[in-house]
Amino acid sequence: MTGQAAYLVEADAIEEYPIASAERLESHFYMEWHFRRWRKSRFRQLVDPECGWYGFLLFNEAQDETPVGTLPVDDRLLAKALGLSLEAWQSLLKREITPLHGWHKVRTDAGEIRLAHPVVTEMALKALAGKRRNSEERERRRAAKRLKDLAAMIERVGASQLLRKAGLVEAVDQWLMDNAQGRNRTEALVREALDAVCGG
């Protein structure tokens, strides 16, 4: 097909891509790079410098694509991404080792056929896992601060004796989350929460 990298694999060999289209790496300003793995790769050792450079650019290009870590199959889009004419791009695809060495077709969760590379996918999955860990850690710190501030507020409203009750702060916090989301945690609101949790 004109303008399509249809030469890579047959349709029945297409695998499902493991990263959802909705997953984003907004703050993904660097890409983990295993230089020894790169230096020892077949691609690095056998590719000519021109194709190697464009292959490296495609690794980077895939970081901002949807889903993360993939490339379009349309040769016109790949050529445009690299700043090449379609003819120049397709001439590179006739080399023994091409810029698309190691890339293969995958099916996304949206049903789109795109290109993926096992190492690029591995790095994207690792970056997404790191993003989730960072998000969970930020939420843990926010929750710890929220509980600490709430305990101080309970003391200020004269109910410090209730703090001896195991799980009291967490229960009041949950009541506020369920019943007063978005409201300032004023002393009056904390008293209301204490009354509700402690039965008046």
C-alpha positions in Angstrom: 0.0 0.0 0.0 1.3 3.4 -0.9 2.4 5.4 2.2 2.1 2.5 4.5 4.9 0.4 6.2 2.9 -2.7 5.3 6.0 -4.8 4.8 6.6 -5.5 8.5 4.3 -8.3 9.6 1.2 -10.1 8.5 -2.1 -9.1 10.1 -2.6 -12.4 12.0 0.8 -11.8 13.8 -0.2 -8.5 15.3 -0.1 -8.4 19.1 -1.9 -6.2 21.5 0.1 -3.2 22.8 0.3 -3.2 26.6 0.0 0.6 27.1 -3.4 2.3 27.0 -3.9 5.3 24.7 -5.0 7.4 27.7 -1.7 6.9 29.6 0.4 10.0 29.4 3.9 11.0 30.5 3.3 14.8 30.7 6.5 15.4 32.7 8.5 12.8 30.7 11.4 15.2 29.8 14.1 12.5 29.6 14.4 8.9 28.3 16.3 6.2 30.1 19.1 5.1 27.9 21.1 1.9 28.4 24.3 2.9 26.5 26.0 -0.6 26.9 22.8 -2.3 25.6 22.8 0.2 22.7 26.5 -0.3 21.9 26.2 -4.1 21.9 22.9 -4.2 19.9 22.9 -5.7 16.4 21.3 -2.5 15.1 24.1 -0.3 16.5 26.9 -2.6 15.2 25.6 -3.1 11.7 23.5 0.0 10.8 25.1 2.7 8.6 25.4 6.1 10.3 22.5 7.7 8.4 20.0 5.0 9.2 21.3 4.8 12.8 20.7 8.5 13.4 17.2 8.3 12.0 16.5 5.2 14.1 17.7 7.0 17.2 15.4 9.9 16.4 12.4 7.5 16.1 13.2 6.2 19.6 12.7 9.7 20.8 9.8 10.5 18.6 7.8 7.6 20.1 8.0 9.1 23.6 5.4 11.8 22.6 3.2 9.6 20.5 -0.2 8.0 21.4 0.0 5.5 22.9 3.4 6.3 24.4 6.2 4.4 22.8 4.6 3.8 19.4 4.9 5.2 15.9 2.4 5.5 13.1 2.6 2.9 10.3 2.1 5.6 7.6 5.4 6.3 5.8 4.3 9.8 5.1 3.9 10.6 8.8 7.2 8.9 9.6 9.0 10.9 6.9 7.4 14.2 8.2 8.4 13.4 11.8 12.1 13.0 10.6 12.0 16.1 8.3 12.5 13.9 5.2 10.7 13.7 1.9 8.7 10.5 1.4 11.1 9.5 -1.3 14.2 9.9 0.9 12.5 8.0 3.7 11.5 5.1 1.5 15.0 4.9 0.1 16.3 4.4 3.7 13.8 1.5 4.0 15.6 -0.3 1.2 18.9 -0.5 3.2 19.9 -3.8 4.7 19.4 -2.4 8.2 16.7 0.3 8.2 15.7 3.0 10.8 12.7 0.7 11.6 14.9 -2.2 12.6 13.2 -4.1 15.5 9.9 -2.3 15.1 6.8 -4.4 14.6 3.1 -3.8 14.2 0.8 -3.8 17.2 -2.9 -3.2 17.8 -3.7 -0.5 20.4 -6.7 -0.4 22.8 -8.4 1.9 20.3 -8.1 -0.7 17.6 -5.4 1.3 15.7 -2.5 -0.5 14.1 0.8 1.2 15.0 4.5 0.3 15.3 6.2 -0.7 18.6 9.8 -1.7 19.5 10.4 -4.1 22.4 13.0 -1.9 24.1 11.1 1.3 23.7 8.0 -0.4 25.1 10.0 -1.7 28.0 11.3 1.8 28.8 7.8 3.3 28.5 6.3 0.7 30.8 9.1 1.4 33.3 8.5 5.2 33.1 4.8 4.7 33.6 5.4 2.5 36.7 7.7 5.2 38.1 5.0 7.8 37.4 2.5 5.7 39.4 4.9 5.2 42.2 5.6 8.9 42.4 1.9 9.7 42.4 1.2 7.2 45.2 4.0 8.6 47.2 2.7 12.2 46.8 -0.8 11.0 47.8 0.7 9.2 50.9 2.5 12.4 52.0 -0.7 14.5 51.4 -2.8 12.1 53.4 -0.2 12.1 56.3 -0.2 15.9 56.4 -4.0 16.0 56.2 -4.3 13.6 59.2 -1.7 15.5 61.2 -3.5 18.8 60.6 -6.8 17.3 61.5 -5.4 15.9 64.8 -4.2 19.4 65.6 -7.6 20.8 64.8 -9.3 18.2 67.1 -7.0 19.4 69.9 -7.9 23.0 69.2 -11.6 22.3 69.5 -11.1 20.8 72.9 -11.5 17.2 72.0 -7.9 16.0 72.6 -9.2 13.2 74.8 -10.8 11.6 71.7 -7.4 11.3 70.1 -6.7 8.3 72.4 -9.3 6.4 70.5 -7.7 4.2 67.9 -8.7 5.2 64.4 -10.6 8.3 65.4 -8.6 10.7 63.3 -8.9 8.4 60.2 -12.6 8.0 60.8 -13.2 11.8 61.1 -11.0 12.3 58.0 -13.1 9.8 56.0 -16.3 11.5 57.1 -15.0 14.8 55.9 -13.9 13.3 52.6 -17.4 11.7 52.1 -19.6 14.6 53.4 -17.6 17.8 53.1 -15.4 17.4 50.0 -14.2 20.8 48.9 -15.2 22.6 52.0 -12.6 24.3 54.3 -12.0 22.3 57.4 -13.1 24.9 59.9 -13.4 24.2 63.6 -17.2 24.2 63.2 -17.0 21.6 60.5 -14.6 19.4 62.5 -17.0 19.6 65.5 -19.8 18.5 63.2 -17.6 15.6 61.9 -16.7 14.6 65.5 -20.4 14.6 66.5 -21.3 12.4 63.5 -18.4 9.9 64.1 -18.8 9.8 67.8 -22.6 9.8 67.9 -23.1 13.3 69.2 
